[in-house]
Amino acid sequence: MEPIAEEEDTSALLQFSKDDIKSEVDFWNLSVCCYILGANPPWEVVEGYVYRVWSQFDIDRVALMDNGVFLVRFKTLAKKQALLESGYYLFDNKPIIIKSWESELDLVKGKVDIVPIWIRLYGIPLKFWGDCLPKIAGLVGTYVKKDEATADKTRLSYARVMVEVGMDQKLLDHVCFLEEVGQKVKVKVEYEWKHITCSVCKGMGHSGDQCRKAPPKKKQTGNRQKQVWKPVQKKVQDVFSQPDSLFTPAVFPTLASTIKATLARNLMRLNRQDGPLGKRAMGTSGAYSFIDALNGFISYGAQYIHMLVESKVDSHKFYLTMIYAFNGLNERIELWEFLKKFADHCDLPWLWSGDFNTVLSPVERLGGSTTDAEMQHFEECVSLCNMEDVQATCALFTWSNKQEPTDRVYSRLDRVMGNQEWLNQFEDYVAHFHPEGIFDHCPCTVVNRRVEISGRRSLKYFNMWGRSEQFTRCVESIWKTRYDGTKMFKLVKKLKHLKPVLKRLNKDCFSDIENTTNLTSTLLEQLQKELVNKPGDMELMQIEMDVAH
């Protein structure tokens, strides 16, 4: 909307009346205007979230604008009012701002004064988990509600509470109160999302020094010692003979999503009751094992291999968890519980990689159906561990069932995820998903996109070149050309001049194959039309068409 200046003449401008816009106003009066504070996810993700989380409100349609604002229209006014009165909604721990649509409403992200956020309160004695808990949460902000585990008192390591805080309010790291006998109790406060504003991208939820869009810091240049080449000594060693080798299973700049069989066998041996560590290696449930988290960490389970990785280039360390989740919904709960338990004391960058056997959103599956129960535990685990997808290239759907086209299902079961520390420290790394080939999963490697991978490429001969009459004649002509220099120089020059000839041969050969295929299909279709009244020959015709395809 643009205001009208006092001296401006508006007599020649087109003007509409309320009757002109009545039909559109009545149409959009059943809508709400929404946007996610501090995030602007893709349209498919927003649409999937709305239809999944607000399905009970009879949604008519969802429309997205360019600035991240989206409109949700309901079938009745009662359903719209029910949504507005149902409380707060969060997307990836970020609050969703919801306003009722009005004809004068400016569809831009407006100023927000108060936001709801989830906080975790550590160190609260059990005697204060009842009516006292809202009062303790009130020291941080206005109390709203508890989560289910806190209300049922099934998770006592911390209390998870939603509170309202002001946008200009200082977020406290801890709060204190006095017991009934006068003793002081200090409670640690953690925020699942902070409404701080980034000075670089102007987004919310992170500071400028944590922003991935921040320009890279200039590297300090100085006198570098010349490296002396040394031959590589290849030795077969037991990984447990030298504990330090456990912390360097990968060498940068490439992090492959692969674990060697030797390491896997030793990990299995470690987790056995009769292994080198005996019962000390087993956890209380027998599902995973811990080894002195201060001096080194490694654990193994039926669905994961967890290790500490150290770069031999810059000595950076991070945790790496290789995952191969079970197919069953209830069987995967053990995996999610391990990840959430380790996240409570994770103090380094952390990377997940592998087959999770489930998706995070309905849009990550094509050709099949998804259920809320299937995604719920995975979504909760990702949220509590503060993990995000590492930027990926190539294949979006990383698995297919390899069935016929009518029964084909594509899913994004494989993914690479990292916490905020990993994304900040290794911001140049991307997850590259390779073609699946004969397998049902796509192999993945985590590579540095700024490192150019160079190497020798072999010359390959294709049998179809022999079908062309020009091939032998062209090769003989180029090979008779005279070049001065060493034998290797002459060979390289001849191959260089032969390369464009081979490209033309590829194009001609593929064109011949395509024309032959099209001609065969046309002839078979014509024969099928002639035999349409001969049922006895139709079965044979179908077999011939299947063989041709």
N, C-alpha and C positions, 0 to 999 in steps of 0.2 A: 504494500500500500504506500502510495506517495502522497504526502500532504499537498494541499492546494495553496499556492501563494496568494496573498491578499490582492495583489495587482493583476493576477492572471485572469484572462477572459475565458470562461468555460462554456459560453453560450453555444459554441460550434461543436462541443464534444457530445458524443453519444452517451445517453444516460438510461439506465435500466430501472425499472420499478420493482417493488417487492413481489408483485404477481409474476414477473418474468423469471425470478429465481426460486419461486415457491416449490416447484417440483424437485429441484436439486437439493434445496434445504431440507425438505421432508425426507429425501432419500438418505442424506448423510447425517441426519439427526439420530440415527440408530448406530452411530459410530463413535469410537474413541480414538484419540490421537496419542501415539506412544513413541518413545525412543529410549534407547539403552544408554544410561549415563556412563560415559567413558569407553564406549565401544561402538563399532559400526560393522556388524557381521554381514556376511553375504545374504542375499535375498532368500536363497533356498533354506538357509539355516533359520532365519527369522520365521519364515512361513511354516517350517516344520515344527518349530518351538510353539508357535501360537496354536496350531491345530492339535498338538499333542497335549499341551498343558491347559488350554482353555476349551477343550472339546465339550465340556458339560454346559457351555454357555450358548450353544447353537449358533456357531459362526456362519455368516453368509459369505464373506470374502475378506481377503487381506490384500491391501494395496500399499506399495512401498514408494517413497519419494526419493529423490536423488540425495538429499541431505541427511539420510539415515532415519527420517521420521516415517513411520508406517501407520496406516489407518486400518482398524479392524471394525467391520460392520457386522451387526448381529441381526437375527431375524425378527426379534421383538425388542421393545423398549424395556421390558422387565428383565431380560437377560443382560442387557447393557448395564442396567442399574445394579444387578446382582454382581457383575464383575467389579464395578466401582466400589462396592461395599465389601468385597471379599478380602481386602487387605493388600499387603505388599507382595510383589513378585520380583524375583531376581533372575538374572541371566548371567551365568558364570560368576556368581557372587556380586554382580554389578546391578544396582537398582534399575527397574524399568519405570520410567516416569509416564503416568497415565492421566490423561485429561479428557473430559467429555468434549466432543466436537461441537462447536458453535459457529455460526455464520461469520462472526467477527474474529474468530480465533486465528492467530498468525501461526502458520504451520512451520515453525522453526523451533530449534532447541532453545527454549527460554531459560531464564535464570532460575536456579533451584536453591532454596535456603536450607532445607532439611532433607536428609537422605537416611534410609534404613541400611544398616550393615550388620553382618554377623560377627560376633566377637567370641573369643575363647578365653575363659577365666581359669587359670591354673593355681593350685594351692589352696582351694577352699576346703576347709574341714567339712566332714560329712554332716555335722550337726547344723550347718547353715545352708543345706541344699533344699530346704522347704520354702517357707514364706520369706526367709531372709534373702534368698537368691535374687529376686527382683530388686530388692533394695541395694544389694551390692552392685548389680548391673546399672542401677540408677546413678552410681558414682561416675560412670562413663558417659551415659546418655539416657534418654527416656526409654524405659523398658517397654518392649513390645510383646515378645513371646520367647519360649524355649523351643529347642528342637526336640524331636521325639525321644532320642536316646537320653537326653538330659531329663526330660519329664518322667520317663520310665525308670530312670536311675540304673540303666544297664551299662553305661560307659561313665566311669568315675574318674578317669584320668584328667578330664577337664569338663567344664560346663560351657555349653554352646548356647548363646543367647543373642537375640536380635534386639538392637537398640536404635533409636533415632538420634542422630547427631547433627549439629549445624555445620554448614559448609565452611564457616570461618572458625570453627571450634578446634582447639588444640587436642590432638589425640594422645591420651596418657599411656605410658608404657606399663604402669602398675597403679593400683589403688590400695588404700589402707583403711582398716576399720578396727575397732576395739571389741574384744570378746566380752562376754558377760562378767568375767572376773577382772577385766581391765587390761588384758594382754593385747598387744598390737599384732595384727595379722596383715601380712603383705601379700597381695594377689597380683600375679603377672597377667597382663592383658595382651592378647594377640588379635590382629584384625585380618579377616579373610580378604578384605578389600579396603583400600584407603582412598579417600576422595581428594588426594593431593593432585595438583596440576603440574604437568610436565612443561618445562620451560622451552623444550625443543619442538615437540610436535603439538603442543597445546592440548594433548589428551589428558585423561584422568586415570588414576590408579598407579602411577609410577612417577618417579622424579626424573630430572633431566640427565643425571649421571647413569640412570638405568635404562634410558630410552634406546631402543634398537636403531632408531633413525638418526641418532647423534653422529656427527662426523667422527671418523676414527682418529684416535690420538696419534700425534706425530711421534714416530719412533726416534729415540735418541741415537744419533750416529756417533761413533767413536772409533778408536783404533781396534780393529778386530784381528785376532790371531789367525794366521793362515792354517787351515785344516789340512792335515796330512792324511792321505788315503791309506787305509789299512784293509787287508783282505778280511772278509767275513768268515768267522770260525763257526761252522755248523756242527753243533753237538746235540745229542739227544740226552736230555736231563729229566729227572723226575721233578715236577713242579714243586713238590714239597721238600726237596732237598735244599732249596734256596728260597726262603719265604719271600724275599724281595721280588722274585720273578712273578709272583701272583699279582703284583701291582702294575705290571707292564705287559699285559696281554696284547695290547694294540700300540702301533706306532703311527703318529700323525705324519702327513696330513690326511691320510685316509683311515677311517674307522669302519671296518667291515663288520656286518652283522653275522659273524661266524665264530664258533667256538671249536677249537681243535679237539679231536677225539681223546687225545692224551689228557687234556685238562678235564674233560667231562668224566673220564674214567676215574681220575683221582678224586674229583668232587663226590662221585658216587661212593667211592671207598671211604671218604671222610665221613659221610653221613650214615654209614653202617654202624650198628652197635659194636661190632668187633673191629672197627677201624682203628687207626693210630691214636685217635683221641678218645675212643670208647664212648661212654655215656656222656662225657663232657661235651661232645659235639652235638648232642641232640637237645632240642628245645623241650619245653614242658609237654607240648603236644606231639612231639616227634615229627612235626611237619617241616621245621627248618632249624638250622644250626647257626650259632654265633661264635666267633673267635675274637676275643679281646678287641672291642670296637675302638680302643685307643691306639693300639699298635698295629692294627691291620684288620680288615673285615672281609669275610667271605662267607657266603651261605648258599645252600643248594636245596631245592625242593622239587617236587614232582612237576611243577609248572614254571619254574624259574631257575636261573643261575645268576647270582648277584656277586659283584666283585668291585674292587677299587682299581681304577686305571690311572696310570701316570705317564705323561708324555715324555719321551726321551729327548725331545727338542727343547721344551721350555719348562719341564718339570711340573706343569699344571696337572692337578688331580681331579678326578670326578668319579662318582659312582655310576656303574653300568649294570643294568638289570636286563638280562635276556629272557624273554617271556615266550612260553608256548602253552597257552591256556587250554583247559579242558573244554570239551564240547558242551557238557551239561551246565545248566544255569546254576544249580546249587553247588556243583563241584568247583566252580570258579570263585565262590565266596572265600575259600581259604586263601587264594591268591590275593584278592582285594584286601583281606585283613592283614596279610604280611606287608603289603605296600603301605597301607595306612599306618601300621605300627612303626615301620622304619622311618616314615616321613616325620614322626614326632621328634626324632633326634638327628635328622639329616642336616649337616652343617656344610655340605659341599655341593657343587653342581651335580645334578642327577639326571641320567638319561635312561629312558625305557626304549626297548626295541624288540619287536617280534610279532607273533601271531596272538592277538587278544581274543579271537573267536567270537567277537561281538562288535557292535557298532555303537556310536555315540548319538546318531541322529537317523531318522528314517530316510533322509536323502542319501545316506551312505550305502543304501541297498537298492538294487535295481532288479525287478523281476520277482521279488519275494516280499513277504510281509514282515514287519517288526512289531514287537510288543513292548509296552512300557516296562514290564518286569524284566525283560531281557537287557534293557539299557540302564535300568535304575541303579544297580550296584556299581556298574562301571562309571557312570556319571558321578556318583557320590565319591568314589575313590579318586577320580581325576580332580574333582573339586577340592577335596580335603588335602590332597597332596600338592595342590597348586601347580599342576602340570598343564602344558600347552603343546599343541602339535608343532614339531619342527617343520619349517618350510619344506614342502615336498615338490618334486618335479616328476614329469612323465605320468605314469598310470595313476588315476584316481581310485578306481576299483582294483584292489590288489588280489582278489580271489574270484574264481568262477567255478561252477560245478561241472563244466565241460559237457553239458547235456545238449540236446537238440535245441535249435533256436527258440522253439515255442516254450521249452521248459528251462531255458538258460537263466541263471541267477548270478548277478554280480554283487560283490560286497567289498567294503573296505575293512577287512579283518586285520590287515597288517598295518602298523603305523610306528612312527618314531616320535616320542614325546620327551620334553625336557622341562625342568623347573626354571624359574626366572633367572636363577644364577647361571644355569647352563646356557640359556638363550643369550644372556648378556656377554658371557665370557667367550662363547663360540658362535658369535653372530654371523660369521661367514660360512658356516656349515649348513648344508642342505641334505635332505634325505632323497636319494635318487632311486626310484623304483624301476627296475629293468623289466623288459617284456617277459611274460610268464613262460613262453615257449611250450614245451610238452608238460610242464607242471601245472598245478592248479593255483599256486601262489606265485606272486611276483618277487624275485630276489631284491634285496635292498642294500645299498651301501650309503654311508654317511660320509660326504666328501666336502672338501673346501672348494667353494665355487670360484675363488680367486686364484687357485693354483691350476695352471695349465699342465695337463698330463700329456707328456710327449713320449714318443717311442717309435721304434721301427715297425712298419707295416709290411707284411708279406704280400707278394703278388700271387693272386689266385687265378686259376684257369677254370672257366665254366665250359662244360661239355657242349652247351648250345652254340658256342662260337664255331664249332666244327661243322654245323649245318650251313653256315654262310659261305658262299663261294668266294667272298672278298677276303676272308680271314687269312688264308695262306698267302694270297697274293700281296696283301698289305704288309704282313710280317716280313716276307722276303724282301719287299721293296725298302722297308725301313732298315732291315738288317744289312743291306748292301750299301747303305749310306756311309760315307767315310767321315770319321771324326779323329782329330789329333788329340793325344793325351794318353794317360794310363789306361790299362784295361778296364778298371773299375769305372773311370770317367766315361769311357766309351759306352759301357753297358748302361750306365745311368742315363746318358743322353738318348740312347735308343729307346729305353723304356719310357722316358718322358714324352717322346714323340709318338709312341705307340698308345699312350693313354687315351687321347681323344678318339682314336680309331676304335678302341675297345668300347668306349661309351656309345658310339654310333651303332656298333654291333649289338650291344645290349638292347638299345631302343628298337632296332629292326627285329631282333629275335622275339622280344616280348610282344611286339605288334603282330608278328606272324602267329604266335601262340594264341593271342586274344582273338584274332580273326578266325582261326580254326575252331576255337571254342564256340564263338557266336554262330558259325556256320553249322556246327554239329547240333546246337540247341535248336536252330531254325528247322533243320531237316527232321529232327525228332518230333517237334511240335506239329509239322505238316503230316507226318505219318500217323500221329495220334488222332488227328482230325479225321483221317481216312478210315481209321479202325474204330471210330467211336461207336459204330453199330455192330461191332464184333466183340461181344463180352469175353469170348474165349481167348482172344489175343491181347486183352488189356493187361493181364498180369505180366506177360512177357515184355510188353512195351514199358511197363513201370520199372522192371528190372533193368532194361537197357538205359532208361533215362537216369536211374540212380548211378549206374556205372559211368555214364558220360559225365555227370556232375562230380 
